[in-house]
Amino acid sequence: MQDVSQPNRYLTATQVRARFGNISDMTLWRWLQDDALGFPKPMVINRRRLFREDQIIDWEARRHAEAAA
């Protein structure tokens, strides 16, 4: 079976929003502003936000672990 996550793979804001159930851009912005939430910060290139996929996966795992505790 092939591992679909690749190191240094980047997701656009649209892909990140779709990953979390087509959340709005405003919701994503709120997550980024909430330091307590710890959502991964993107790098910005030509006004495009690019998120590292491995950081998104790590954040998801931490959130699941917190919810299970």
Residue pairs with C-beta under 8 A, 6 or more apart in sequence:
5 53
5 54
5 57
6 53
7 54
8 52
8 54
9 52
9 53
9 54
10 43
10 50
10 51
10 52
10 53
11 19
11 50
11 51
11 52
11 53
11 56
12 48
12 49
12 50
12 51
13 25
13 28
13 42
13 48
13 49
13 51
16 28
16 51
16 56
17 23
17 24
17 25
17 27
17 28
19 56
31 37
31 39
32 39
32 41
32 42
38 59
38 62
39 59
40 51
40 52
40 55
40 56
40 58
40 59
42 49
42 50
42 51
43 49
43 50
44 50
